[in-house]
Amino acid sequence: MSFGEADSIRFHDGYHEEPDEGTFPQQSRRRMSLPVPPPIKPMLAKLSAEIPSGEGWLYEPKWDGFRAIVFREGDELTIGSRNSKPLERYFPEVVPALLDCLPQRAVVDGEIVIAGEKGLDFDALLLRIHPAASRVKMLSESMPSTFVAFDLIAEGDHDLRSLPFEHRRAKLEASVGSSKDVFLTPQTSDLLTAKGWFTEFEGAGLDGIVAKLAASSYLPGERAMVKVKHLRTVDCVVAGYRLAKDALGVGSLLLGLYVSGVLHYVGHTSSFTQKQKRELLPELQAIEGEGGFGMGRTPGGPSRWAAADEKQWVPLKPILVCEVSFDHLQGERFRHGATFLRWRPDRSPKDCTFAQLEPPNPFSLDDIRRLSAGPRGKQLGSRQENPLPAE
């Protein structure tokens, strides 16, 4: 593969896995006699480039948090992650709020989010996955989390999974209360409104739009919904690479952007075919040498999310520029691997700065929250401080 060759690669939707803290204890499964007992896999969404249109679609904002299924029976409550890991010890502050707002016997699908000064803060969620209970308690008090409900899987003695989604949503609105800690996600059947949400809500840190068929059943583990995520493009300097596991080709390109003349690592792209990775290696080997990220932030730093073999990399002279697409900027890095689009021999590396990444227009999370107040929603009191502050 030559540096001047354009490439079109299918976008890969990554997901942050929680550390393995064990599955639901057997005692919880014996104690709860719910019609849908824990654990259960959540229904998933397949990625689409466009918001689906036509009859029968319902649209909701895509929240940027931890997927969470809540199982409540009387005073007992447990929260399961996407991978059936217990989450309640990491988010203890939402437990009493959920006990206030949920029916006595219910299984509710939703998302745990944390709001920061500039909108939803995924980094703050990651900080909660910590073995020290004292640290979790401190974080829960300084940056409390909120549960956003979007489906009702079971209520009382009834398994609702076979009901059409529009009926489950009506039951959710009728039976799940709202508070400062728990609320229902907004929903619309109007495509133009959904397109407006897609653009406006990015400013509050939301991820895009989820579309669901009104007549659909709840299908655990199946990609029966559609998600449309924000994709943005940026020109980056290729300042290093990692070898593939077999050392016969390039594993990934390491990308950087300049800030005040200093090149900082922002992420990687590995969206090449095996043939392209082998062809690319000798071309990169020809420009190995001093430079790389210089005095800026570099890849391969200590991380509990990265394997040891991910820390080895080869610096390159910072002379190559490529255009990539990415879905989310987390702090000063791409959250997921970026998608290679094309080489940019017409761009100067020094022009590849963070100034390209202008943030979307700010939007208040409180305004999104107010959209969820339906005619059947109940308002229940809870924490005095609103975890979703207006911008």
Buried (B, 14 or more C-beta within 10 A) or exposed (E): BEBEEEBEBEBEEEEBEBEEEEBBEEEBBEBBEBBBBBBBBBBBBEBBEEBBEEEBBBBBBBBBBBBBBBBBBEEEBBBBBBBBBBBBBBBBBBBEBBBBBBBEBBBBBBBBBBBBEEBBBBEBBBBBBBEEEEEBEEBBEEBBBBBBBBBBBBBEEBBBBEBBBBEBBBBBBBBBBBBBBBBBBBBBEEBEBBBEBBEBBBBBBBBBBBBBBBEBBBBBEBEBBBBBBBEBEBBBBBBBBBBBEEEEBBBBBBBBBBBEEEBBBBBBBBBBEEEBBBBBBEEBEEBBEEBBBBEBBBBBEEEEEEEEEBEEBBBBBBEBBBBBBBBBBBEBBBBBBBBBBBBBEEBEBEEBBBEEEEEBEEBBBBBBBEBBBBEEBEEBEBBEEBBBEEB
